[in-house]
Amino acid sequence: MTDTDTTTLLDLGPQTRILARLADGVREDRLTDGTPCPAYAVRNLLGHLSGLALAFRDAGRKDLGVTTDTSPQTALPDIGPGWRAELPVLLDELAAAWRDPAAWTGMTRAGGVDLPGAVAGAVAVDELVVHGWDLARATGQTYAPDPAALRACHDFLLASVDDPGRGSIFGPVVPVPADAPLLDRAIGLSGRDPGWTPGPRTP
């Protein structure tokens, strides 16, 4: 990915605000429900969102250290008692970091992997859009991602289809009709079934 790609200088703010609203809409009794990510309950997905917001904020700032060096597979993420106040702040800081044109240039690091800035930005967009869908589906909320972020996410995922390293990040592509909504096509490219619905809830 180069500095001329559509993700370059994309404002992440509209998508982070959508994600913050979704998080705010999560009821306490939904925190242990399952999500489209098989290993994650809702609380783990929220913990992952907090961790990725922190990591990609620092990746955008080129502030490399523990937050950018740690693989997300190191431990099962979870939320702390202050997550409702903390997550929106982290998401705002993430968006602010990537408004700096320098974030999209040079090299940076996220999840312990060295990446060109533009690639790291594209990964951040993908995470925000796809995990927004995960959270909305798991908690019964409607979801309309930021159109620019959705387009960038779809293009990034489409470009990954023939990448030999794709299997370490995404599941196998789920076939989706060519005339399906763009969000469904992006979700299928991420390895998720756009028709996923939560199973029966435990009383």
TAPE-V422371 format. One record per pair of residues at least 12 apart in sequence whose C-alpha atoms are under 10 Angstrom apart, sorted by the first residue. I is the first residue (numbers start at 1). J is the second residue. Records with the same first field share a line. If there is no record, write none. Layout:
# TAPE-V422371
I = J  J
This chain:
# TAPE-V422371
1 = 116  117  118  119  120  122  156  159
2 = 104  105  116  117  118  119
3 = 101  104  105  106  116  117  118  119
4 = 118
5 = 118  119  122  152  155  156
6 = 118  122  148  149  151  152  153  155  156
7 = 104  118  119  121  122  123  124  125  148  149  151  152  153  155  156
8 = 98  99  101  103  104  105  117  118  119  121  122  152
9 = 98  99  100  101  102  103  104  105  118  121
10 = 95  98  99  101  104  121  122  125  148  149  152
11 = 95  96  97  98  99  100  125  148  149
12 = 91  92  94  95  96  97  98  99  121  124  125  128  146  148  149
13 = 91  92  93  94  95  96  98  99  146  149
14 = 92  95  145  146  147  148  149
15 = 91  95  125  128  129  132  144  145  146  147  148  149  150
16 = 53  88  90  91  92  93  94  95  125  128  129  132  145  146  149
17 = 88  91  92  95  145  146
18 = 128  129  132  143  144  145  146
19 = 49  87  88  91  128  129  131  132  133  135  136  143  145  146
20 = 84  87  88  89  90  91  92  132
21 = 88
22 = 132  133  135  136  139  141  142  143
23 = 42  46  49  83  84  87  88  132  135  136  139
24 = 83  84  85  87  88
25 = 135  136  139  140  141
26 = 42  43  46  84  135  136  138  139  140  141
27 = 139
28 = 42  43
29 = 139  203
30 = 42  43  138  139  140  201
31 = 43  44  45  46  79  138  139
32 = 44  201  202
33 = 138  139  198  199  200  201  202
34 = 134  135  137  138  139  197  198  199  200  201
35 = 131  133  134  135  136  137  138  139  196  197  198  199
36 = 131  133  134  135  137  138  192  193  194  196  197  198
37 = 131  134  135  138  192
39 = 76
40 = 76  77  78
41 = 77  78  135  138
42 = 78  79  134  135  138  139
43 = 77  78  79  80  83  135
44 = 76  77  78  79
45 = 76  77  78  79  131  132  134  135  138
46 = 77  78  79  80  83  84  87  131  135
47 = 76  77  78  79  80  83  87
48 = 72  76  77  78  79  127  131
49 = 77  78  79  87  90  91  127  128  131  132  135
50 = 77  78  79  83  86  87  88  89  90  91
51 = 67  68  70  72  77  78  79  87  90  111
52 = 67  68  72  90  91  94  110  111  124  127  128
53 = 67  87  88  89  90  91  92  93  94  95  124  127  128
54 = 67  68  87  89  90  91  93  94
55 = 67  68  69  70  71  72  90  94  109  110  111  112  124
56 = 68  90  91  93  94  95  97  98  108  109  110  111  120  121  123  124  125
57 = 90  91  92  93  94  95  96  97  98  103  110  121  124
58 = 93  94  97  98  103  108  109  110
59 = 94  97  98  103  104  107  108  109  110  111  114  115  117  120  121  124
60 = 93  94  95  96  97  98  99  100  101  102  103  104  105  107  108  109  110  117  118  120  121  124
61 = 94  96  97  98  100  102  103  104  108
62 = 97  102  103  106  107  108  109  110  117
63 = 108  109
64 = 108  109  110  112
65 = 109  110  112
66 = 110  111  112
67 = 109  110  111  112
68 = 108  109  110  111  112  113  114
69 = 109  110  111  112  113  114
70 = 109  110  111  112  113
71 = 110  111  112  113
72 = 110  111  112
73 = 111
74 = 111
91 = 128
94 = 124
95 = 124
98 = 117  121  124
101 = 117  118
102 = 117  118
103 = 116  117  118  120  121
104 = 116  117  118  119  120  121  122
105 = 117  118  119  120  121
106 = 118
107 = 119  120
108 = 120  121
110 = 123  124
119 = 156
122 = 149  152  153  155  156  157
123 = 152  153  156  157
124 = 149  153
125 = 148  149  150  151  152  153  154  156
126 = 149  150  151  152  153  154  155  156  157  186  190
127 = 153
128 = 145  149  150  153
129 = 143  144  145  146  147  149  150  151  152  153  154  183  186  187
130 = 145  150  153  154  183  186  187  190  192
131 = 187
132 = 144  145
133 = 145  183  184  187  194
134 = 187  192  194  196
137 = 194  195  196  197  198
138 = 196  197  198  199
139 = 197  198
140 = 197  198
143 = 183
144 = 183
145 = 183
147 = 182  183
150 = 182  183  186
151 = 182  183  186
152 = 186
153 = 182  183  186  187  189  190
154 = 182  183  184  185  186  187  188  189  190
155 = 186  189
156 = 186  189  190
157 = 170  173  185  186  187  188  189  190  191
158 = 173  185  186  189  190
159 = 189
160 = 189  190
161 = 173  189  190
166 = 190
167 = 191
169 = 190  191
170 = 189  190  191  192
171 = 188  189  190  191  192
172 = 188  189  190  191  192
173 = 185  186  187  188  189  190  191  192  193
174 = 186  187  188  189  190  191  192  193  194
175 = 187  188  189  191  192  193  194
176 = 188  189  193  194
